Amino acid sequence: MMMSKHRSSLTSERLLRVLRVLRAAGSRGLSIIDMMMQASVSDPKDCIYEIRWNWERIGYVDEEIVSEWHESVNGVRDVRYVLAARVAEVA
């Protein structure tokens, strides 16, 4: 049986803070640094992984966290995370 490496509650305050700031960011999304500062979590990537792993157990069926690459004017690339509507799969 495969178990998640994470042991925190799925309703833990740190996960809820990450979801709150992602929802507030809307379609512009947030970088890891933005999430660290706004949600006050030291490792937002770990939170994103944990949320994605247990997404439907948390109760989110109409949304998903999407990773998008962005490039700044000086050529620096970073990943932004966006809470977006889930697209229905076509069979």
N, C-alpha and C positions, 0 to 999 in steps of 0.2 A: 504494500500500500504506500503510495507516494504522499508525503506530507509536506505542507508548506514550511519553509524555514522560519516563518514569522509566527510569533507567539502572542502578539498583542490582540486585544479585542478589536473586532471589526468596527465597533462604534467608539473606538478610542478618540480622544480629543485631537490628537495629531492628524489622524485620517480625516476627521470632520473639518479641521482647519484647512487642509489641502483641498478638499472638495469645495469648501466655501469660497476660497480665493480663485479657484478655477471657474466656478460659476460666475463670480463677479467680473472676471476678466473677459468673459464672453468670447467672441470669435477671434479676438487678437491673441488670446492664449497667454501663457507665462513661460519664461525660461526657468531653469533650475535656480538661478540666483534670485529671480523675482519671488519664486515660491519660498525660498529660504527666508527671505526678508519679510514677506507678507504673512506667511503662515507660521513663522517662528519654528521651523523644523530644521534639523541639521542635515537630514538626508531625504529630500523630497522624492528622489528616484526610487528609494525603498518603499515609500508610501504609495507611489504610483503603481509599482509592481504588486504590492499587497492588495490595493484596490482592484486592479485588473484581474488578479488571480481569483478574487472572491466577489466579483462585480454583481452577479445575479443574487448571491446570498445576501448582499447588502440591500438589495431591493431596486437597483437601477437596471431597468430593462429597456428603456427608451433612449438611453444615452450611452456614450462610450468616451474614453479618453484617447485622443488621437495625437500622435507625434508628428510634427511638421518641421522640416528644415527651413531655416531662414538665413539669409545672408545680409549683413549690414553693408553700408556704403563703402566701408574700408575693407571689405572682403572677409570679415570674420563670420564664420558659420556657427549657428547654435540651434538646438532643438527647442521648440516651443510646444507646450502641451495645451491642448484645447479640449474642453468638455463639449462634445458635439452630439447632435441627434444621431441615433443609430440608423444606418441605412438597411432596409429590409433586403435580405438575400433573395435573389431570383433563382429558381430551380432550373 
